[in-house]
Amino acid sequence: MDMRRLIGSNFKRLRQDKGWTQEEFAERSGFSQQYVSGLEGGRRNPTIVTVYELALALGVSHLDLLQPSTLDVKL
């Protein structure tokens, strides 16, 4: 699995679970809405520091952004 897509889809799910729009997350975190859009679209390649900062802003573990969901795991 492409890690950019994995992080982007996990990020989007966790952001939506909070009920935040991309714009709301951007206001709360300091990341731009354009960055968030690119991240969710799998077009950004975040560093490990960025992954950690995104997780802090969401109030989750950085591992939540890195682990495939059970739906993504192919048996």
mmJSON file of the N, C-alpha and C atoms, coordinates in Angstrom:
{"data_MODEL":{"atom_site":{
"group_PDB":["ATOM","ATOM","ATOM","ATOM","ATOM","ATOM","ATOM","ATOM","ATOM","ATOM","ATOM","ATOM","ATOM","ATOM","ATOM","ATOM","ATOM","ATOM","ATOM","ATOM","ATOM","ATOM","ATOM","ATOM","ATOM","ATOM","ATOM","ATOM","ATOM","ATOM","ATOM","ATOM","ATOM","ATOM","ATOM","ATOM","ATOM","ATOM","ATOM","ATOM","ATOM","ATOM","ATOM","ATOM","ATOM","ATOM","ATOM","ATOM","ATOM","ATOM","ATOM","ATOM","ATOM","ATOM","ATOM","ATOM","ATOM","ATOM","ATOM","ATOM","ATOM","ATOM","ATOM","ATOM","ATOM","ATOM","ATOM","ATOM","ATOM","ATOM","ATOM","ATOM","ATOM","ATOM","ATOM","ATOM","ATOM","ATOM","ATOM","ATOM","ATOM","ATOM","ATOM","ATOM","ATOM","ATOM","ATOM","ATOM","ATOM","ATOM","ATOM","ATOM","ATOM","ATOM","ATOM","ATOM","ATOM","ATOM","ATOM","ATOM","ATOM","ATOM","ATOM","ATOM","ATOM","ATOM","ATOM","ATOM","ATOM","ATOM","ATOM","ATOM","ATOM","ATOM","ATOM","ATOM","ATOM","ATOM","ATOM","ATOM","ATOM","ATOM","ATOM","ATOM","ATOM","ATOM","ATOM","ATOM","ATOM","ATOM","ATOM","ATOM","ATOM","ATOM","ATOM","ATOM","ATOM","ATOM","ATOM","ATOM","ATOM","ATOM","ATOM","ATOM","ATOM","ATOM","ATOM","ATOM","ATOM","ATOM","ATOM","ATOM","ATOM","ATOM","ATOM","ATOM","ATOM","ATOM","ATOM","ATOM","ATOM","ATOM","ATOM","ATOM","ATOM","ATOM","ATOM","ATOM","ATOM","ATOM","ATOM","ATOM","ATOM","ATOM","ATOM","ATOM","ATOM","ATOM","ATOM","ATOM","ATOM","ATOM","ATOM","ATOM","ATOM","ATOM","ATOM","ATOM","ATOM","ATOM","ATOM","ATOM","ATOM","ATOM","ATOM","ATOM","ATOM","ATOM","ATOM","ATOM","ATOM","ATOM","ATOM","ATOM","ATOM","ATOM","ATOM","ATOM","ATOM","ATOM","ATOM","ATOM","ATOM","ATOM","ATOM","ATOM","ATOM","ATOM","ATOM","ATOM","ATOM","ATOM","ATOM","ATOM","ATOM"],
"id":[1,2,3,4,5,6,7,8,9,10,11,12,13,14,15,16,17,18,19,20,21,22,23,24,25,26,27,28,29,30,31,32,33,34,35,36,37,38,39,40,41,42,43,44,45,46,47,48,49,50,51,52,53,54,55,56,57,58,59,60,61,62,63,64,65,66,67,68,69,70,71,72,73,74,75,76,77,78,79,80,81,82,83,84,85,86,87,88,89,90,91,92,93,94,95,96,97,98,99,100,101,102,103,104,105,106,107,108,109,110,111,112,113,114,115,116,117,118,119,120,121,122,123,124,125,126,127,128,129,130,131,132,133,134,135,136,137,138,139,140,141,142,143,144,145,146,147,148,149,150,151,152,153,154,155,156,157,158,159,160,161,162,163,164,165,166,167,168,169,170,171,172,173,174,175,176,177,178,179,180,181,182,183,184,185,186,187,188,189,190,191,192,193,194,195,196,197,198,199,200,201,202,203,204,205,206,207,208,209,210,211,212,213,214,215,216,217,218,219,220,221,222,223,224,225],
"type_symbol":["N","C","C","N","C","C","N","C","C","N","C","C","N","C","C","N","C","C","N","C","C","N","C","C","N","C","C","N","C","C","N","C","C","N","C","C","N","C","C","N","C","C","N","C","C","N","C","C","N","C","C","N","C","C","N","C","C","N","C","C","N","C","C","N","C","C","N","C","C","N","C","C","N","C","C","N","C","C","N","C","C","N","C","C","N","C","C","N","C","C","N","C","C","N","C","C","N","C","C","N","C","C","N","C","C","N","C","C","N","C","C","N","C","C","N","C","C","N","C","C","N","C","C","N","C","C","N","C","C","N","C","C","N","C","C","N","C","C","N","C","C","N","C","C","N","C","C","N","C","C","N","C","C","N","C","C","N","C","C","N","C","C","N","C","C","N","C","C","N","C","C","N","C","C","N","C","C","N","C","C","N","C","C","N","C","C","N","C","C","N","C","C","N","C","C","N","C","C","N","C","C","N","C","C","N","C","C","N","C","C","N","C","C","N","C","C","N","C","C","N","C","C","N","C","C"],
"label_atom_id":["N","CA","C","N","CA","C","N","CA","C","N","CA","C","N","CA","C","N","CA","C","N","CA","C","N","CA","C","N","CA","C","N","CA","C","N","CA","C","N","CA","C","N","CA","C","N","CA","C","N","CA","C","N","CA","C","N","CA","C","N","CA","C","N","CA","C","N","CA","C","N","CA","C","N","CA","C","N","CA","C","N","CA","C","N","CA","C","N","CA","C","N","CA","C","N","CA","C","N","CA","C","N","CA","C","N","CA","C","N","CA","C","N","CA","C","N","CA","C","N","CA","C","N","CA","C","N","CA","C","N","CA","C","N","CA","C","N","CA","C","N","CA","C","N","CA","C","N","CA","C","N","CA","C","N","CA","C","N","CA","C","N","CA","C","N","CA","C","N","CA","C","N","CA","C","N","CA","C","N","CA","C","N","CA","C","N","CA","C","N","CA","C","N","CA","C","N","CA","C","N","CA","C","N","CA","C","N","CA","C","N","CA","C","N","CA","C","N","CA","C","N","CA","C","N","CA","C","N","CA","C","N","CA","C","N","CA","C","N","CA","C","N","CA","C","N","CA","C","N","CA","C","N","CA","C","N","CA","C","N","CA","C"],
"label_alt_id":[null,null,null,null,null,null,null,null,null,null,null,null,null,null,null,null,null,null,null,null,null,null,null,null,null,null,null,null,null,null,null,null,null,null,null,null,null,null,null,null,null,null,null,null,null,null,null,null,null,null,null,null,null,null,null,null,null,null,null,null,null,null,null,null,null,null,null,null,null,null,null,null,null,null,null,null,null,null,null,null,null,null,null,null,null,null,null,null,null,null,null,null,null,null,null,null,null,null,null,null,null,null,null,null,null,null,null,null,null,null,null,null,null,null,null,null,null,null,null,null,null,null,null,null,null,null,null,null,null,null,null,null,null,null,null,null,null,null,null,null,null,null,null,null,null,null,null,null,null,null,null,null,null,null,null,null,null,null,null,null,null,null,null,null,null,null,null,null,null,null,null,null,null,null,null,null,null,null,null,null,null,null,null,null,null,null,null,null,null,null,null,null,null,null,null,null,null,null,null,null,null,null,null,null,null,null,null,null,null,null,null,null,null,null,null,null,null,null,null,null,null,null,null,null,null],
"label_comp_id":["MET","MET","MET","ASP","ASP","ASP","MET","MET","MET","ARG","ARG","ARG","ARG","ARG","ARG","LEU","LEU","LEU","ILE","ILE","ILE","GLY","GLY","GLY","SER","SER","SER","ASN","ASN","ASN","PHE","PHE","PHE","LYS","LYS","LYS","ARG","ARG","ARG","LEU","LEU","LEU","ARG","ARG","ARG","GLN","GLN","GLN","ASP","ASP","ASP","LYS","LYS","LYS","GLY","GLY","GLY","TRP","TRP","TRP","THR","THR","THR","GLN","GLN","GLN","GLU","GLU","GLU","GLU","GLU","GLU","PHE","PHE","PHE","ALA","ALA","ALA","GLU","GLU","GLU","ARG","ARG","ARG","SER","SER","SER","GLY","GLY","GLY","PHE","PHE","PHE","SER","SER","SER","GLN","GLN","GLN","GLN","GLN","GLN","TYR","TYR","TYR","VAL","VAL","VAL","SER","SER","SER","GLY","GLY","GLY","LEU","LEU","LEU","GLU","GLU","GLU","GLY","GLY","GLY","GLY","GLY","GLY","ARG","ARG","ARG","ARG","ARG","ARG","ASN","ASN","ASN","PRO","PRO","PRO","THR","THR","THR","ILE","ILE","ILE","VAL","VAL","VAL","THR","THR","THR","VAL","VAL","VAL","TYR","TYR","TYR","GLU","GLU","GLU","LEU","LEU","LEU","ALA","ALA","ALA","LEU","LEU","LEU","ALA","ALA","ALA","LEU","LEU","LEU","GLY","GLY","GLY","VAL","VAL","VAL","SER","SER","SER","HIS","HIS","HIS","LEU","LEU","LEU","ASP","ASP","ASP","LEU","LEU","LEU","LEU","LEU","LEU","GLN","GLN","GLN","PRO","PRO","PRO","SER","SER","SER","THR","THR","THR","LEU","LEU","LEU","ASP","ASP","ASP","VAL","VAL","VAL","LYS","LYS","LYS","LEU","LEU","LEU"],
"label_asym_id":["A","A","A","A","A","A","A","A","A","A","A","A","A","A","A","A","A","A","A","A","A","A","A","A","A","A","A","A","A","A","A","A","A","A","A","A","A","A","A","A","A","A","A","A","A","A","A","A","A","A","A","A","A","A","A","A","A","A","A","A","A","A","A","A","A","A","A","A","A","A","A","A","A","A","A","A","A","A","A","A","A","A","A","A","A","A","A","A","A","A","A","A","A","A","A","A","A","A","A","A","A","A","A","A","A","A","A","A","A","A","A","A","A","A","A","A","A","A","A","A","A","A","A","A","A","A","A","A","A","A","A","A","A","A","A","A","A","A","A","A","A","A","A","A","A","A","A","A","A","A","A","A","A","A","A","A","A","A","A","A","A","A","A","A","A","A","A","A","A","A","A","A","A","A","A","A","A","A","A","A","A","A","A","A","A","A","A","A","A","A","A","A","A","A","A","A","A","A","A","A","A","A","A","A","A","A","A","A","A","A","A","A","A","A","A","A","A","A","A","A","A","A","A","A","A"],
"label_entity_id":["1","1","1","1","1","1","1","1","1","1","1","1","1","1","1","1","1","1","1","1","1","1","1","1","1","1","1","1","1","1","1","1","1","1","1","1","1","1","1","1","1","1","1","1","1","1","1","1","1","1","1","1","1","1","1","1","1","1","1","1","1","1","1","1","1","1","1","1","1","1","1","1","1","1","1","1","1","1","1","1","1","1","1","1","1","1","1","1","1","1","1","1","1","1","1","1","1","1","1","1","1","1","1","1","1","1","1","1","1","1","1","1","1","1","1","1","1","1","1","1","1","1","1","1","1","1","1","1","1","1","1","1","1","1","1","1","1","1","1","1","1","1","1","1","1","1","1","1","1","1","1","1","1","1","1","1","1","1","1","1","1","1","1","1","1","1","1","1","1","1","1","1","1","1","1","1","1","1","1","1","1","1","1","1","1","1","1","1","1","1","1","1","1","1","1","1","1","1","1","1","1","1","1","1","1","1","1","1","1","1","1","1","1","1","1","1","1","1","1","1","1","1","1","1","1"],
"label_seq_id":[1,1,1,2,2,2,3,3,3,4,4,4,5,5,5,6,6,6,7,7,7,8,8,8,9,9,9,10,10,10,11,11,11,12,12,12,13,13,13,14,14,14,15,15,15,16,16,16,17,17,17,18,18,18,19,19,19,20,20,20,21,21,21,22,22,22,23,23,23,24,24,24,25,25,25,26,26,26,27,27,27,28,28,28,29,29,29,30,30,30,31,31,31,32,32,32,33,33,33,34,34,34,35,35,35,36,36,36,37,37,37,38,38,38,39,39,39,40,40,40,41,41,41,42,42,42,43,43,43,44,44,44,45,45,45,46,46,46,47,47,47,48,48,48,49,49,49,50,50,50,51,51,51,52,52,52,53,53,53,54,54,54,55,55,55,56,56,56,57,57,57,58,58,58,59,59,59,60,60,60,61,61,61,62,62,62,63,63,63,64,64,64,65,65,65,66,66,66,67,67,67,68,68,68,69,69,69,70,70,70,71,71,71,72,72,72,73,73,73,74,74,74,75,75,75],
"pdbx_PDB_ins_code":[null,null,null,null,null,null,null,null,null,null,null,null,null,null,null,null,null,null,null,null,null,null,null,null,null,null,null,null,null,null,null,null,null,null,null,null,null,null,null,null,null,null,null,null,null,null,null,null,null,null,null,null,null,null,null,null,null,null,null,null,null,null,null,null,null,null,null,null,null,null,null,null,null,null,null,null,null,null,null,null,null,null,null,null,null,null,null,null,null,null,null,null,null,null,null,null,null,null,null,null,null,null,null,null,null,null,null,null,null,null,null,null,null,null,null,null,null,null,null,null,null,null,null,null,null,null,null,null,null,null,null,null,null,null,null,null,null,null,null,null,null,null,null,null,null,null,null,null,null,null,null,null,null,null,null,null,null,null,null,null,null,null,null,null,null,null,null,null,null,null,null,null,null,null,null,null,null,null,null,null,null,null,null,null,null,null,null,null,null,null,null,null,null,null,null,null,null,null,null,null,null,null,null,null,null,null,null,null,null,null,null,null,null,null,null,null,null,null,null,null,null,null,null,null,null],
"Cartn_x":[0.836,0.0,0.88,0.464,1.155,0.971,2.068,1.992,1.358,1.552,0.923,-0.59,-1.088,-2.543,-3.056,-2.291,-2.683,-2.782,-1.747,-1.766,-2.894,-3.056,-4.117,-5.507,-5.766,-7.105,-7.336,-6.304,-6.44,-6.67,-5.905,-6.068,-7.481,-7.964,-9.307,-10.368,-10.272,-11.237,-11.217,-10.025,-9.906,-10.387,-10.102,-10.582,-12.097,-12.669,-14.12,-14.786,-14.121,-14.645,-14.788,-13.916,-13.981,-15.055,-15.562,-16.562,-15.974,-14.671,-13.977,-13.893,-14.079,-13.794,-12.283,-11.827,-10.408,-10.045,-10.932,-10.676,-10.599,-11.487,-11.464,-10.171,-9.756,-8.502,-7.347,-7.341,-6.272,-6.208,-7.344,-7.377,-6.85,-7.176,-6.769,-5.292,-4.767,-3.442,-2.309,-2.638,-1.591,-1.171,-1.625,-1.401,-2.361,-1.962,-2.858,-3.919,-5.023,-6.09,-5.595,-4.742,-4.184,-3.314,-2.553,-1.729,-2.616,-3.651,-4.575,-5.235,-5.657,-6.271,-5.306,-4.073,-3.06,-2.737,-2.7,-2.44,-3.545,-4.781,-5.909,-6.007,-5.533,-5.545,-4.36,-3.476,-2.311,-1.232,-1.286,-0.307,0.83,0.76,1.814,2.595,3.858,4.721,5.216,4.388,4.743,5.951,6.754,7.871,7.323,8.159,7.734,7.389,8.084,7.777,6.391,6.075,4.758,3.672,3.905,2.935,2.666,3.723,3.581,2.775,3.069,2.354,0.89,0.61,-0.774,-1.539,-0.899,-1.532,-1.805,-0.841,-1.053,-2.251,-2.341,-3.448,-4.795,-4.789,-6.024,-6.311,-5.302,-5.473,-5.454,-4.652,-4.532,-3.051,-2.782,-1.411,-0.936,0.34,0.9,0.709,0.632,0.421,-0.942,-1.912,-3.239,-3.196,-2.217,-2.075,-1.296,-0.537,0.362,-0.157,-1.105,-1.562,-2.713,-2.658,-3.786,-4.991,-6.163,-7.381,-7.562,-8.393,-8.623,-9.238,-9.909,-10.495,-9.428,-8.306,-7.222,-6.307,-6.314,-5.416,-5.985,-5.171,-5.601,-5.071,-5.958,-5.562,-5.087],
"Cartn_y":[-1.183,0.0,1.246,2.231,3.513,4.262,4.562,5.226,6.607,7.306,8.629,8.499,7.494,7.283,6.796,5.928,5.404,6.54,7.352,8.467,9.432,9.721,10.638,10.135,8.865,8.33,8.228,7.834,7.796,9.194,10.157,11.536,12.029,11.802,12.266,11.646,10.35,9.667,10.256,10.436,10.968,12.418,13.206,14.594,14.63,13.807,13.767,13.228,12.288,11.784,12.914,13.911,15.075,16.065,15.864,16.778,18.065,18.045,19.227,19.225,20.385,20.549,20.724,20.688,20.96,22.352,23.303,24.676,24.792,24.098,24.13,23.52,22.393,21.792,22.757,23.39,24.333,25.469,26.005,27.088,26.633,25.419,24.902,24.505,24.091,23.46,24.325,25.26,26.041,25.466,24.269,23.731,24.439,24.633,25.29,24.309,24.858,24.025,23.337,23.991,23.387,22.178,22.293,21.159,19.991,20.294,19.248,18.554,19.327,18.763,17.831,18.279,17.456,16.205,16.334,15.178,14.14,14.583,13.66,13.032,13.734,13.207,12.309,12.098,11.244,11.884,13.222,13.937,14.534,14.426,14.948,13.786,14.015,13.008,13.558,13.424,14.065,13.417,14.249,13.73,13.116,12.392,11.802,12.894,14.013,15.145,15.693,15.816,16.293,15.321,14.025,13.024,13.198,13.392,13.593,14.86,15.95,17.213,17.123,16.423,16.208,15.428,14.381,13.561,14.39,15.216,16.088,17.005,17.586,18.496,17.783,16.501,15.705,15.113,15.104,14.504,12.99,12.433,10.977,10.603,9.322,8.836,8.917,9.164,9.159,7.787,6.745,5.403,5.265,6.054,6.019,6.478,7.287,7.745,6.752,5.878,4.982,3.567,3.159,1.778,1.592,0.557,0.262,-0.159,0.203,-0.267,-1.742,-2.406,-3.83,-4.041,-3.037,-3.141,-3.094,-2.44,-2.305,-3.518,-4.304,-5.454,-6.587,-7.089,-8.204,-9.491,-10.434,-11.722,-12.657],
"Cartn_z":[0.0,0.0,0.0,-0.733,-0.816,0.511,1.19,2.499,2.417,1.304,1.171,1.188,0.483,0.458,1.804,2.448,3.755,4.778,4.868,5.816,5.474,4.198,3.774,4.117,3.877,4.173,5.674,6.423,7.886,8.442,7.934,8.383,8.103,6.899,6.52,7.424,7.675,8.533,9.939,10.492,11.855,11.942,10.916,10.88,10.821,9.972,9.846,11.112,11.786,13.059,14.079,13.992,14.887,14.437,13.224,12.68,12.13,11.826,11.339,9.817,9.238,7.813,7.658,6.428,6.181,6.67,6.447,6.859,8.381,9.086,10.552,11.087,10.493,10.927,10.675,9.518,9.185,10.203,10.59,11.572,12.924,13.323,14.628,14.677,13.53,13.521,12.986,12.122,11.463,10.12,9.785,8.445,7.5,6.261,5.313,4.815,4.375,3.811,2.553,1.795,0.586,0.937,2.022,2.452,2.856,3.639,4.099,2.907,1.927,0.731,-0.003,-0.169,-0.835,-0.049,1.27,2.134,1.976,2.06,1.953,0.572,-0.422,-1.78,-2.099,-1.131,-1.351,-2.192,-2.31,-3.135,-2.315,-1.01,-0.127,0.465,0.723,1.317,2.659,3.714,4.98,5.643,6.284,7.068,8.352,9.067,10.333,11.338,11.286,12.176,11.853,10.571,10.165,10.6,10.446,10.892,12.384,13.148,14.591,14.889,14.201,14.418,13.993,12.91,12.489,13.559,14.081,15.117,16.37,16.781,17.942,17.729,16.552,16.248,16.261,15.894,15.911,17.286,18.162,19.479,19.446,18.518,18.383,18.403,18.43,18.33,16.883,16.704,15.34,14.684,15.494,14.94,14.273,14.732,14.108,12.658,12.318,10.937,10.073,10.714,9.979,9.795,10.618,10.579,9.606,8.792,7.907,8.736,8.26,8.923,8.598,9.344,9.091,7.713,7.182,5.842,4.763,5.067,4.09,4.033,5.092,5.168,4.343,3.425,2.575,3.148,3.36,3.914,2.843],
"occupancy":[1.0,1.0,1.0,1.0,1.0,1.0,1.0,1.0,1.0,1.0,1.0,1.0,1.0,1.0,1.0,1.0,1.0,1.0,1.0,1.0,1.0,1.0,1.0,1.0,1.0,1.0,1.0,1.0,1.0,1.0,1.0,1.0,1.0,1.0,1.0,1.0,1.0,1.0,1.0,1.0,1.0,1.0,1.0,1.0,1.0,1.0,1.0,1.0,1.0,1.0,1.0,1.0,1.0,1.0,1.0,1.0,1.0,1.0,1.0,1.0,1.0,1.0,1.0,1.0,1.0,1.0,1.0,1.0,1.0,1.0,1.0,1.0,1.0,1.0,1.0,1.0,1.0,1.0,1.0,1.0,1.0,1.0,1.0,1.0,1.0,1.0,1.0,1.0,1.0,1.0,1.0,1.0,1.0,1.0,1.0,1.0,1.0,1.0,1.0,1.0,1.0,1.0,1.0,1.0,1.0,1.0,1.0,1.0,1.0,1.0,1.0,1.0,1.0,1.0,1.0,1.0,1.0,1.0,1.0,1.0,1.0,1.0,1.0,1.0,1.0,1.0,1.0,1.0,1.0,1.0,1.0,1.0,1.0,1.0,1.0,1.0,1.0,1.0,1.0,1.0,1.0,1.0,1.0,1.0,1.0,1.0,1.0,1.0,1.0,1.0,1.0,1.0,1.0,1.0,1.0,1.0,1.0,1.0,1.0,1.0,1.0,1.0,1.0,1.0,1.0,1.0,1.0,1.0,1.0,1.0,1.0,1.0,1.0,1.0,1.0,1.0,1.0,1.0,1.0,1.0,1.0,1.0,1.0,1.0,1.0,1.0,1.0,1.0,1.0,1.0,1.0,1.0,1.0,1.0,1.0,1.0,1.0,1.0,1.0,1.0,1.0,1.0,1.0,1.0,1.0,1.0,1.0,1.0,1.0,1.0,1.0,1.0,1.0,1.0,1.0,1.0,1.0,1.0,1.0,1.0,1.0,1.0,1.0,1.0,1.0],
"B_iso_or_equiv":[0.0,0.0,0.0,0.0,0.0,0.0,0.0,0.0,0.0,0.0,0.0,0.0,0.0,0.0,0.0,0.0,0.0,0.0,0.0,0.0,0.0,0.0,0.0,0.0,0.0,0.0,0.0,0.0,0.0,0.0,0.0,0.0,0.0,0.0,0.0,0.0,0.0,0.0,0.0,0.0,0.0,0.0,0.0,0.0,0.0,0.0,0.0,0.0,0.0,0.0,0.0,0.0,0.0,0.0,0.0,0.0,0.0,0.0,0.0,0.0,0.0,0.0,0.0,0.0,0.0,0.0,0.0,0.0,0.0,0.0,0.0,0.0,0.0,0.0,0.0,0.0,0.0,0.0,0.0,0.0,0.0,0.0,0.0,0.0,0.0,0.0,0.0,0.0,0.0,0.0,0.0,0.0,0.0,0.0,0.0,0.0,0.0,0.0,0.0,0.0,0.0,0.0,0.0,0.0,0.0,0.0,0.0,0.0,0.0,0.0,0.0,0.0,0.0,0.0,0.0,0.0,0.0,0.0,0.0,0.0,0.0,0.0,0.0,0.0,0.0,0.0,0.0,0.0,0.0,0.0,0.0,0.0,0.0,0.0,0.0,0.0,0.0,0.0,0.0,0.0,0.0,0.0,0.0,0.0,0.0,0.0,0.0,0.0,0.0,0.0,0.0,0.0,0.0,0.0,0.0,0.0,0.0,0.0,0.0,0.0,0.0,0.0,0.0,0.0,0.0,0.0,0.0,0.0,0.0,0.0,0.0,0.0,0.0,0.0,0.0,0.0,0.0,0.0,0.0,0.0,0.0,0.0,0.0,0.0,0.0,0.0,0.0,0.0,0.0,0.0,0.0,0.0,0.0,0.0,0.0,0.0,0.0,0.0,0.0,0.0,0.0,0.0,0.0,0.0,0.0,0.0,0.0,0.0,0.0,0.0,0.0,0.0,0.0,0.0,0.0,0.0,0.0,0.0,0.0,0.0,0.0,0.0,0.0,0.0,0.0],
"pdbx_formal_charge":[null,null,null,null,null,null,null,null,null,null,null,null,null,null,null,null,null,null,null,null,null,null,null,null,null,null,null,null,null,null,null,null,null,null,null,null,null,null,null,null,null,null,null,null,null,null,null,null,null,null,null,null,null,null,null,null,null,null,null,null,null,null,null,null,null,null,null,null,null,null,null,null,null,null,null,null,null,null,null,null,null,null,null,null,null,null,null,null,null,null,null,null,null,null,null,null,null,null,null,null,null,null,null,null,null,null,null,null,null,null,null,null,null,null,null,null,null,null,null,null,null,null,null,null,null,null,null,null,null,null,null,null,null,null,null,null,null,null,null,null,null,null,null,null,null,null,null,null,null,null,null,null,null,null,null,null,null,null,null,null,null,null,null,null,null,null,null,null,null,null,null,null,null,null,null,null,null,null,null,null,null,null,null,null,null,null,null,null,null,null,null,null,null,null,null,null,null,null,null,null,null,null,null,null,null,null,null,null,null,null,null,null,null,null,null,null,null,null,null,null,null,null,null,null,null],
"auth_seq_id":[1,1,1,2,2,2,3,3,3,4,4,4,5,5,5,6,6,6,7,7,7,8,8,8,9,9,9,10,10,10,11,11,11,12,12,12,13,13,13,14,14,14,15,15,15,16,16,16,17,17,17,18,18,18,19,19,19,20,20,20,21,21,21,22,22,22,23,23,23,24,24,24,25,25,25,26,26,26,27,27,27,28,28,28,29,29,29,30,30,30,31,31,31,32,32,32,33,33,33,34,34,34,35,35,35,36,36,36,37,37,37,38,38,38,39,39,39,40,40,40,41,41,41,42,42,42,43,43,43,44,44,44,45,45,45,46,46,46,47,47,47,48,48,48,49,49,49,50,50,50,51,51,51,52,52,52,53,53,53,54,54,54,55,55,55,56,56,56,57,57,57,58,58,58,59,59,59,60,60,60,61,61,61,62,62,62,63,63,63,64,64,64,65,65,65,66,66,66,67,67,67,68,68,68,69,69,69,70,70,70,71,71,71,72,72,72,73,73,73,74,74,74,75,75,75],
"auth_comp_id":["MET","MET","MET","ASP","ASP","ASP","MET","MET","MET","ARG","ARG","ARG","ARG","ARG","ARG","LEU","LEU","LEU","ILE","ILE","ILE","GLY","GLY","GLY","SER","SER","SER","ASN","ASN","ASN","PHE","PHE","PHE","LYS","LYS","LYS","ARG","ARG","ARG","LEU","LEU","LEU","ARG","ARG","ARG","GLN","GLN","GLN","ASP","ASP","ASP","LYS","LYS","LYS","GLY","GLY","GLY","TRP","TRP","TRP","THR","THR","THR","GLN","GLN","GLN","GLU","GLU","GLU","GLU","GLU","GLU","PHE","PHE","PHE","ALA","ALA","ALA","GLU","GLU","GLU","ARG","ARG","ARG","SER","SER","SER","GLY","GLY","GLY","PHE","PHE","PHE","SER","SER","SER","GLN","GLN","GLN","GLN","GLN","GLN","TYR","TYR","TYR","VAL","VAL","VAL","SER","SER","SER","GLY","GLY","GLY","LEU","LEU","LEU","GLU","GLU","GLU","GLY","GLY","GLY","GLY","GLY","GLY","ARG","ARG","ARG","ARG","ARG","ARG","ASN","ASN","ASN","PRO","PRO","PRO","THR","THR","THR","ILE","ILE","ILE","VAL","VAL","VAL","THR","THR","THR","VAL","VAL","VAL","TYR","TYR","TYR","GLU","GLU","GLU","LEU","LEU","LEU","ALA","ALA","ALA","LEU","LEU","LEU","ALA","ALA","ALA","LEU","LEU","LEU","GLY","GLY","GLY","VAL","VAL","VAL","SER","SER","SER","HIS","HIS","HIS","LEU","LEU","LEU","ASP","ASP","ASP","LEU","LEU","LEU","LEU","LEU","LEU","GLN","GLN","GLN","PRO","PRO","PRO","SER","SER","SER","THR","THR","THR","LEU","LEU","LEU","ASP","ASP","ASP","VAL","VAL","VAL","LYS","LYS","LYS","LEU","LEU","LEU"],
"auth_asym_id":["A","A","A","A","A","A","A","A","A","A","A","A","A","A","A","A","A","A","A","A","A","A","A","A","A","A","A","A","A","A","A","A","A","A","A","A","A","A","A","A","A","A","A","A","A","A","A","A","A","A","A","A","A","A","A","A","A","A","A","A","A","A","A","A","A","A","A","A","A","A","A","A","A","A","A","A","A","A","A","A","A","A","A","A","A","A","A","A","A","A","A","A","A","A","A","A","A","A","A","A","A","A","A","A","A","A","A","A","A","A","A","A","A","A","A","A","A","A","A","A","A","A","A","A","A","A","A","A","A","A","A","A","A","A","A","A","A","A","A","A","A","A","A","A","A","A","A","A","A","A","A","A","A","A","A","A","A","A","A","A","A","A","A","A","A","A","A","A","A","A","A","A","A","A","A","A","A","A","A","A","A","A","A","A","A","A","A","A","A","A","A","A","A","A","A","A","A","A","A","A","A","A","A","A","A","A","A","A","A","A","A","A","A","A","A","A","A","A","A","A","A","A","A","A","A"],
"auth_atom_id":["N","CA","C","N","CA","C","N","CA","C","N","CA","C","N","CA","C","N","CA","C","N","CA","C","N","CA","C","N","CA","C","N","CA","C","N","CA","C","N","CA","C","N","CA","C","N","CA","C","N","CA","C","N","CA","C","N","CA","C","N","CA","C","N","CA","C","N","CA","C","N","CA","C","N","CA","C","N","CA","C","N","CA","C","N","CA","C","N","CA","C","N","CA","C","N","CA","C","N","CA","C","N","CA","C","N","CA","C","N","CA","C","N","CA","C","N","CA","C","N","CA","C","N","CA","C","N","CA","C","N","CA","C","N","CA","C","N","CA","C","N","CA","C","N","CA","C","N","CA","C","N","CA","C","N","CA","C","N","CA","C","N","CA","C","N","CA","C","N","CA","C","N","CA","C","N","CA","C","N","CA","C","N","CA","C","N","CA","C","N","CA","C","N","CA","C","N","CA","C","N","CA","C","N","CA","C","N","CA","C","N","CA","C","N","CA","C","N","CA","C","N","CA","C","N","CA","C","N","CA","C","N","CA","C","N","CA","C","N","CA","C","N","CA","C","N","CA","C","N","CA","C","N","CA","C","N","CA","C","N","CA","C"],
"pdbx_PDB_model_num":[1,1,1,1,1,1,1,1,1,1,1,1,1,1,1,1,1,1,1,1,1,1,1,1,1,1,1,1,1,1,1,1,1,1,1,1,1,1,1,1,1,1,1,1,1,1,1,1,1,1,1,1,1,1,1,1,1,1,1,1,1,1,1,1,1,1,1,1,1,1,1,1,1,1,1,1,1,1,1,1,1,1,1,1,1,1,1,1,1,1,1,1,1,1,1,1,1,1,1,1,1,1,1,1,1,1,1,1,1,1,1,1,1,1,1,1,1,1,1,1,1,1,1,1,1,1,1,1,1,1,1,1,1,1,1,1,1,1,1,1,1,1,1,1,1,1,1,1,1,1,1,1,1,1,1,1,1,1,1,1,1,1,1,1,1,1,1,1,1,1,1,1,1,1,1,1,1,1,1,1,1,1,1,1,1,1,1,1,1,1,1,1,1,1,1,1,1,1,1,1,1,1,1,1,1,1,1,1,1,1,1,1,1,1,1,1,1,1,1,1,1,1,1,1,1]
}}}
